[in-house]
């Protein structure tokens, strides 16, 4: 769920426009850099935003507009630590701007500092309770903090304020999934997908809850859709492989696990599953090779692979026995 948390948080980072800075030394140069910076903001050129507003700060180190736009530009290019410097400096100048608190919450979220992120999202809501994306961001962060009940409280407010918003539906689906209410999670993930612009992450989550609900065919379709959107989505491939393993389609499962390990050789759930797949398709030398590689890393993982092989072999025998009794 983490990959959507990042996308939503960054979508909340806006490029606010503020009035002209106070007159300082070199007023003509200051005005020129501000005009160029604002043009870059409108054009979405984040590198130019940084270039021009850094020059503004050289002339006026506490220019509020420059600090805000630099924070947004650095966050938008993935440099969240640097963004934090500018946003925090702006916050010391004026802590009453709701969007600034929201932006601080987004940056802290991107840095994995959940408690601080929640504090600033709550601050943004206390300053302005009319923005649905503030509620959505707070809800997503509550989910990361393991507080799905609080997440649902604020996310339902976001839904009331912004009906039919796919991103809000997605976040509500995450909250229900965190509560293991997979039937409700499926409903909201499907609503999010119907809203258009479905992402690989969304389809992966939808397929995962469908698998947990025992809806194998639907899960297969959703996970395949996730992989079509992002062929390197290892979690979607891993889940699809487990679905195939669970339903006795061992060759197809092994194909998925091979691709997972190709994408990330150190993704050990995939490595363990690949060993199981090899054993179930009677590729015993390949299975032994995987087992030995796991022993070299962690004997517990090697024993886990052996236990899973035993469990899957028992499940296959049960299926075969059930098939015999129906003949």
C-alpha positions in Angstrom: 0.0 0.0 0.0 3.0 2.0 0.5 3.5 2.8 -3.3 -0.1 4.7 -3.4 0.6 6.5 -0.1 3.5 8.3 -1.9 1.5 9.2 -5.0 -1.4 10.7 -3.0 0.9 12.6 -0.7 2.8 14.2 -3.6 -0.4 15.1 -5.3 -1.2 17.2 -2.2 1.9 19.3 -2.7 0.8 22.4 -4.5 2.7 25.3 -5.8 1.0 28.3 -4.0 1.2 31.8 -5.4 1.9 34.6 -3.0 2.2 38.3 -3.2 5.3 40.2 -4.1 8.0 40.0 -1.4 8.9 43.1 0.6 11.3 45.5 -0.9 15.0 44.8 -0.2 18.3 45.6 -1.6 18.5 45.0 -5.3 14.7 45.3 -5.7 14.8 45.1 -9.5 16.7 41.8 -9.5 14.5 40.4 -6.8 11.4 41.3 -8.8 12.9 39.8 -11.9 13.7 36.5 -10.2 10.3 36.3 -8.7 8.6 36.8 -12.0 10.8 34.1 -13.6 10.1 31.8 -10.7 6.4 32.2 -11.0 6.5 31.6 -14.7 8.4 28.3 -14.0 5.7 27.4 -11.5 3.0 27.8 -14.0 5.0 25.9 -16.6 5.7 23.0 -14.2 9.5 23.4 -14.7 10.7 22.4 -11.2 14.4 22.9 -12.1 13.8 26.4 -13.2 11.7 27.0 -10.1 14.7 26.0 -8.0 17.1 28.1 -10.0 15.1 31.4 -9.8 13.8 31.1 -6.2 17.3 30.2 -4.9 18.4 33.5 -6.4 15.5 35.2 -4.6 16.7 33.7 -1.3 20.2 35.0 -1.9 18.7 38.5 -2.0 16.1 37.9 0.7 16.8 34.8 2.9 13.4 34.8 4.6 11.3 35.3 1.5 8.2 33.2 2.2 7.1 32.6 -1.4 10.6 31.4 -2.3 10.8 29.0 0.7 7.4 27.5 -0.2 8.1 27.0 -3.9 11.6 25.6 -3.2 10.2 23.1 -0.7 7.6 22.0 -3.3 10.2 21.8 -6.1 12.6 19.7 -4.1 9.9 17.4 -2.9 8.6 17.0 -6.5 12.0 15.8 -7.6 12.3 13.4 -4.7 14.7 15.3 -2.5 12.5 15.3 0.6 15.2 16.1 3.1 16.0 19.3 1.2 12.3 20.1 0.9 11.9 19.7 4.6 14.6 22.4 5.2 12.7 24.9 3.2 9.2 24.0 4.5 10.4 24.1 8.1 12.0 27.5 7.6 8.7 28.8 6.0 6.8 27.4 9.0 8.9 29.4 11.4 7.9 32.5 9.5 4.1 31.7 9.2 2.6 28.6 10.7 -1.0 29.6 9.9 -1.0 28.5 6.2 -2.9 25.2 6.0 -1.3 24.1 2.8 2.1 24.5 4.3 1.2 22.1 7.1 -0.2 19.7 4.6 3.0 19.9 2.6 5.0 19.2 5.7 2.8 16.2 6.4 3.5 14.9 2.9 7.2 15.3 3.1 7.3 13.6 6.5 5.2 10.8 5.1 7.6 10.4 2.2 10.5 10.2 4.7 8.7 7.5 6.7 8.2 9.7 9.8 4.6 8.8 10.3 3.9 10.4 13.7 5.2 13.8 12.5 3.3 13.5 9.3 0.0 12.9 11.2 0.7 15.9 13.4 1.0 18.2 10.4 -1.9 16.7 8.6 -4.0 17.3 11.7 -2.6 20.8 11.9 -3.7 21.4 8.3 -7.2 20.2 9.1 -7.4 22.4 12.2 -6.6 25.4 10.0 -8.8 24.5 7.1 -11.4 21.7 7.3 -12.8 22.3 3.7 -10.1 20.5 1.7 -10.9 16.8 1.0 -7.3 16.0 0.1 -6.2 17.0 3.7 -8.6 14.3 5.0 -7.5 11.8 2.4 -3.8 12.3 3.3 -4.5 12.1 7.0 -6.5 8.9 6.5 -3.7 7.3 4.5 -1.2 8.1 7.2 -3.4 6.7 9.9 -3.4 3.4 7.9 0.4 3.5 7.8 0.4 4.0 11.6 -1.9 1.0 12.1 -4.9 3.1 13.0 -7.5 2.0 10.4 -10.5 3.1 12.5 -9.3 6.7 12.7 -8.4 6.4 9.0 -12.0 5.5 8.1 -13.3 8.4 10.2 -11.5 11.0 8.2 -11.7 9.2 4.8 -15.5 9.1 5.0 -15.4 12.9 5.5 -13.2 13.1 2.4 -15.8 11.0 0.5 -18.7 13.2 1.6 -16.8 16.3 0.4 -15.5 14.8 -2.8 -18.0 12.1 -4.0 -16.8 9.6 -6.7 -13.1 10.5 -6.1 -11.1 7.4 -7.2 -8.2 8.3 -4.9 -10.5 8.5 -1.9 -12.2 5.2 -2.8 -8.7 3.7 -3.0 -7.8 5.0 0.4 -11.0 3.7 2.0 -10.3 0.3 0.4 -6.9 0.4 2.1 -8.4 1.1 5.4 -10.9 -1.8 5.1 -8.1 -4.1 4.0 -6.1 -3.1 7.1 -9.1 -4.1 9.2 -9.2 -7.4 7.2 -12.7 -6.5 6.0 -11.9 -7.8 2.5 -15.4 -7.7 1.2 -15.7 -4.0 1.9 -12.2 -3.4 0.6 -13.1 -5.1 -2.7 -16.1 -2.8 -3.1 -14.1 0.4 -2.7 -11.1 -0.9 -4.8 -13.6 -1.7 -7.6 -15.1 1.8 -7.3 -11.7 3.3 -7.6 -10.9 1.2 -10.7 -14.2 2.2 -12.3 -13.3 5.9 -11.7 -10.6 5.5 -14.4 -6.8 5.6 -14.5 -6.4 2.4 -12.5 -2.8 1.8 -11.4 -0.9 -1.4 -11.1 -0.9 -0.9 -7.3 -4.7 -0.6 -7.3 -5.2 -3.7 -9.3 -2.7 -5.6 -7.2 -4.6 -4.7 -4.0 -7.9 -5.6 -5.6 -6.5 -9.0 -6.7 -5.1 -9.6 -3.2 -8.4 -9.0 -1.4 -10.2 -11.1 -4.1 -7.7 -14.0 -3.4 -8.3 -13.6 0.3 -12.1 -13.9 -0.4 -11.6 -17.1 -2.4 -12.5 -15.5 -5.7 -9.8 -17.1 -7.7 -11.0 -16.2 -11.2 -11.5 -12.5 -10.3 -8.2 -12.4 -8.5 -6.5 -13.8 -11.6 -8.0 -11.2 -13.8 -7.1 -8.3 -11.5 -3.5 -9.5 -10.9 -3.0 -10.0 -14.6 -4.2 -6.4 -15.1 -1.6 -5.2 -12.6 1.2 -7.0 -14.4 0.1 -5.6 -17.8 0.3 -2.1 -16.3 3.7 -2.8 -14.6 5.5 -6.0 -15.8 8.0 -5.6 -13.0 5.5 -5.5 -10.2 7.0 -8.3 -8.2 4.3 -8.3 -5.5 1.6 -8.8 -8.1 3.5 -11.6 -9.8 4.2 -13.2 -6.4 0.5 -13.1 -5.4 -0.5 -14.5 -8.8 2.0 -17.3 -8.5 0.6 -18.1 -5.0 -2.9 -18.2 -6.5 -1.7 -20.6 -9.2 0.1 -22.7 -6.6 -3.0 -22.8 -4.4 -5.2 -24.0 -7.3 -2.7 -26.6 -8.5 -1.5 -24.8 -11.6 2.2 -25.5 -10.7 3.9 -24.8 -14.1 2.2 -21.4 -14.3 3.0 -20.6 -10.7 6.7 -21.5 -11.3 6.8 -19.2 -14.3 5.6 -16.3 -12.1 8.1 -17.1 -9.3 11.0 -17.3 -11.8 10.0 -13.8 -13.0 9.8 -12.5 -9.5 13.3 -13.7 -8.7 14.6 -12.3 -12.0 13.2 -8.9 -11.0 14.6 -9.1 -7.4 17.0 -12.0 -6.5 16.9 -10.9 -2.9 13.1 -11.0 -2.5 13.2 -14.1 -0.4 9.4 -14.9 -0.4 9.8 -15.2 -4.1 12.9 -17.4 -3.8 11.1 -19.7 -1.3 8.1 -19.9 -3.5 10.3 -20.7 -6.6 11.8 -23.6 -4.7 8.3 -24.9 -3.9 7.3 -24.5 -7.6 10.3 -26.4 -8.7 9.5 -29.2 -6.3 5.8 -29.4 -7.4 6.8 -29.5 -11.1 9.3 -32.3 -10.2 12.4 -30.2 -11.1 14.2 -31.6 -8.2 17.7 -30.5 -9.0 16.5 -26.9 -9.4 14.6 -27.2 -6.1 17.7 -28.5 -4.3 19.7 -25.6 -5.7 17.3 -23.1 -4.4 17.2 -24.9 -1.0 21.0 -24.8 -0.7 21.0 -21.1 -1.5 18.5 -20.5 1.3 20.6 -22.5 3.7 23.5 -20.2 2.9 21.5 -17.1 3.8 19.2 -18.3 6.7 18.4 -21.9 7.7 15.0 -20.8 8.8 14.0 -19.9 5.3 15.3 -23.2 4.0 13.1 -25.1 6.6 10.2 -22.8 5.6 10.6 -23.9 2.0 10.6 -27.6 3.0 7.5 -27.1 5.2 5.7 -25.4 2.3 6.6 -28.3 -0.1 5.1 -30.8 2.4 1.9 -28.7 2.8 1.5 -28.3 -0.9 2.1 -32.0 -1.6 -0.6 -32.8 1.0 -3.0 -30.4 -0.7 -2.3 -31.9 -4.1 -3.0 -35.4 -2.7 -6.2 -34.2 -1.2 -7.3 -32.7 -4.6 -6.4 -36.0 -6.3 -8.3 -38.0 -3.8 -11.3 -35.8 -4.1 -11.2 -36.1 -7.9 -11.0 -39.9 -7.6 -14.1 -40.1 -5.4 -16.2 -38.1 -8.0 -15.4 -40.6 -10.8 
